[in-house]
């Protein structure tokens, strides 16, 4: 079985992007969002987080932009629906400790399944959540996976841009 990916994380980040779990290609190559058709790096750039489009093999450079990468469940799968609810429950305590230790300003869950798996909540909206995950504010963004056909590239950029603007303090003061 393929091994999971190493977190790319540091203290006091603006955003910790949190995937559900590594895909098989990403785990095999050892780089986040390396799957063919994954739109994460392009979306991040177009939304304003990075001045250029990073390549998966340069994923460590994301720290330069005060962002980090992690996943809720470490086990790689071909599809996120191959994870069990039990795997989310087993991962929850370690994930919470990681968030407490690194204290990012925002935790951005990429897809509703990651946050739902941790919290057990099913009635989730996209964007900023009223609840926090410890101290950090929580956002739910559409998954950039190429399998996610419900969102166009433009819709992904729009959703991620809202979070980027919040990191700058725009539209965030009332919360």
C-alpha positions as CSV (number, residue, x, y, z in Angstrom):
1,X,0.0,0.0,0.0
2,X,1.2,3.5,-0.8
3,X,2.3,5.7,2.1
4,X,0.6,9.0,2.9
5,X,2.1,12.4,2.3
6,X,4.1,14.5,4.7
7,X,2.4,17.6,5.9
8,X,3.8,20.9,4.7
9,X,3.1,23.0,7.7
10,X,4.6,25.6,10.0
11,X,3.4,27.7,12.9
12,X,1.2,30.8,12.4
13,X,0.2,30.3,8.8
14,X,-2.6,32.3,7.3
15,X,-4.3,29.2,5.8
16,X,-3.9,25.5,6.3
17,X,-5.5,23.8,3.3
18,X,-6.9,20.4,4.4
19,X,-7.7,17.7,2.0
20,X,-9.7,14.7,2.7
21,X,-6.8,12.2,2.2
22,X,-4.0,11.8,-0.4
23,X,-4.8,10.5,-3.8
24,X,-2.9,7.5,-5.1
25,X,-0.8,9.5,-7.6
26,X,0.0,12.2,-5.0
27,X,1.1,9.6,-2.5
28,X,3.2,7.7,-5.1
29,X,4.9,10.9,-6.3
30,X,5.3,12.3,-2.8
31,X,3.7,15.6,-3.7
32,X,0.4,17.1,-2.8
33,X,-2.3,17.5,-5.5
34,X,-0.2,15.7,-8.1
35,X,-3.0,13.8,-9.7
36,X,-3.6,14.4,-13.3
37,X,-6.5,16.9,-13.7
38,X,-6.2,18.2,-10.1
39,X,-6.9,21.9,-10.2
40,X,-5.5,23.0,-6.8
41,X,-2.3,24.7,-7.9
42,X,-4.0,26.6,-10.7
43,X,-6.9,27.6,-8.5
44,X,-4.5,28.8,-5.8
45,X,-2.6,31.0,-8.2
46,X,-5.7,32.4,-9.9
47,X,-7.4,33.2,-6.6
48,X,-4.4,35.3,-5.5
49,X,-2.6,33.0,-3.0
50,X,0.6,32.6,-5.1
51,X,2.2,35.0,-7.7
52,X,2.8,32.1,-10.0
53,X,1.3,28.6,-10.5
54,X,3.3,26.2,-8.4
55,X,3.9,22.6,-9.6
56,X,3.2,19.6,-7.4
57,X,6.9,18.9,-7.2
58,X,7.4,22.4,-5.7
59,X,4.6,22.0,-3.1
60,X,7.0,22.9,-0.3
61,X,7.1,26.5,-1.7
62,X,3.6,27.0,-0.5
63,X,5.0,27.9,2.9
64,X,6.5,31.1,1.4
65,X,3.0,32.3,0.9
66,X,1.9,31.6,4.6
67,X,-0.1,28.6,3.5
68,X,0.3,24.9,4.4
69,X,-1.0,21.5,3.4
70,X,-2.4,18.6,5.3
71,X,-5.1,15.9,5.1
72,X,-7.6,14.7,7.6
73,X,-6.9,11.0,6.9
74,X,-3.4,9.8,6.0
75,X,-4.3,6.7,4.0
76,X,-4.2,7.2,0.3
77,X,-7.2,6.1,-1.8
78,X,-8.2,6.3,-5.4
79,X,-11.5,8.0,-4.4
80,X,-12.4,9.8,-1.1
81,X,-15.6,7.6,-0.8
82,X,-13.3,4.6,-0.1
83,X,-12.7,6.0,3.4
84,X,-14.8,4.8,6.3
85,X,-16.5,7.0,9.0
86,X,-14.3,5.1,11.5
87,X,-11.1,6.4,9.8
88,X,-12.4,10.0,10.3
89,X,-13.1,9.2,13.9
90,X,-9.7,7.7,14.5
91,X,-8.0,10.7,12.8
92,X,-10.0,13.4,14.7
93,X,-7.9,13.7,17.9
94,X,-4.6,13.8,16.0
95,X,-5.9,16.4,13.6
96,X,-7.2,18.6,16.5
97,X,-3.8,18.4,18.1
98,X,-2.1,19.4,14.9
99,X,-4.4,22.5,14.5
100,X,-3.8,23.4,18.2
101,X,0.0,23.1,17.8
102,X,0.4,25.1,14.5
103,X,-2.5,27.6,15.1
104,X,-3.2,28.7,11.5
105,X,-5.6,31.7,11.2
106,X,-7.9,29.7,8.9
107,X,-8.4,25.9,8.2
108,X,-9.8,25.4,4.7
109,X,-11.3,22.1,4.2
110,X,-11.3,21.1,0.6
111,X,-14.7,19.5,0.1
112,X,-17.5,19.0,2.6
113,X,-16.6,15.4,3.3
114,X,-13.4,16.3,5.2
115,X,-15.2,18.6,7.7
116,X,-18.3,16.4,7.8
117,X,-16.2,13.4,8.6
118,X,-14.5,15.2,11.6
119,X,-17.6,16.9,12.9
120,X,-20.4,14.5,12.0
121,X,-22.4,17.5,10.6
122,X,-24.2,17.0,7.3
123,X,-25.9,20.4,6.9
124,X,-22.8,22.3,5.6
125,X,-22.7,25.3,3.4
126,X,-19.8,26.4,1.3
127,X,-17.5,29.2,2.5
128,X,-16.9,30.5,6.0
129,X,-18.5,28.5,8.8
130,X,-20.0,29.9,12.0
131,X,-18.1,27.3,14.1
132,X,-14.4,27.4,14.6
133,X,-12.0,24.4,14.7
134,X,-10.3,25.3,17.9
135,X,-9.2,28.9,17.5
136,X,-8.8,29.0,13.7
137,X,-11.8,30.0,11.6
138,X,-13.1,27.3,9.3
139,X,-13.8,27.6,5.6
140,X,-15.2,24.8,3.3
141,X,-14.1,25.1,-0.2
142,X,-15.0,22.9,-3.2
143,X,-12.6,20.1,-3.8
144,X,-10.2,20.9,-6.7
145,X,-10.1,17.2,-7.7
146,X,-10.5,16.6,-11.4
147,X,-13.3,14.2,-10.3
148,X,-15.3,17.1,-9.0
149,X,-17.3,18.0,-12.1
150,X,-19.8,20.1,-10.1
151,X,-17.5,23.1,-10.1
152,X,-15.8,24.7,-13.1
153,X,-12.3,26.3,-12.8
154,X,-14.0,29.7,-12.6
155,X,-16.2,28.6,-9.7
156,X,-13.3,27.2,-7.8
157,X,-11.3,30.4,-8.2
158,X,-14.3,32.5,-7.0
159,X,-14.7,30.3,-3.9
160,X,-11.0,30.3,-3.1
161,X,-10.7,34.0,-3.8
162,X,-13.2,34.7,-1.0
163,X,-10.9,33.0,1.5
164,X,-7.9,34.9,0.1
165,X,-9.7,38.2,0.6
166,X,-10.5,37.2,4.2
167,X,-6.8,36.6,4.8
168,X,-6.2,40.2,3.8
169,X,-8.9,41.3,6.2
170,X,-11.4,42.3,3.5
171,X,-14.9,41.5,4.3
172,X,-13.8,39.7,7.5
173,X,-14.0,42.5,10.1
174,X,-17.7,41.9,11.0
175,X,-17.0,38.3,11.9
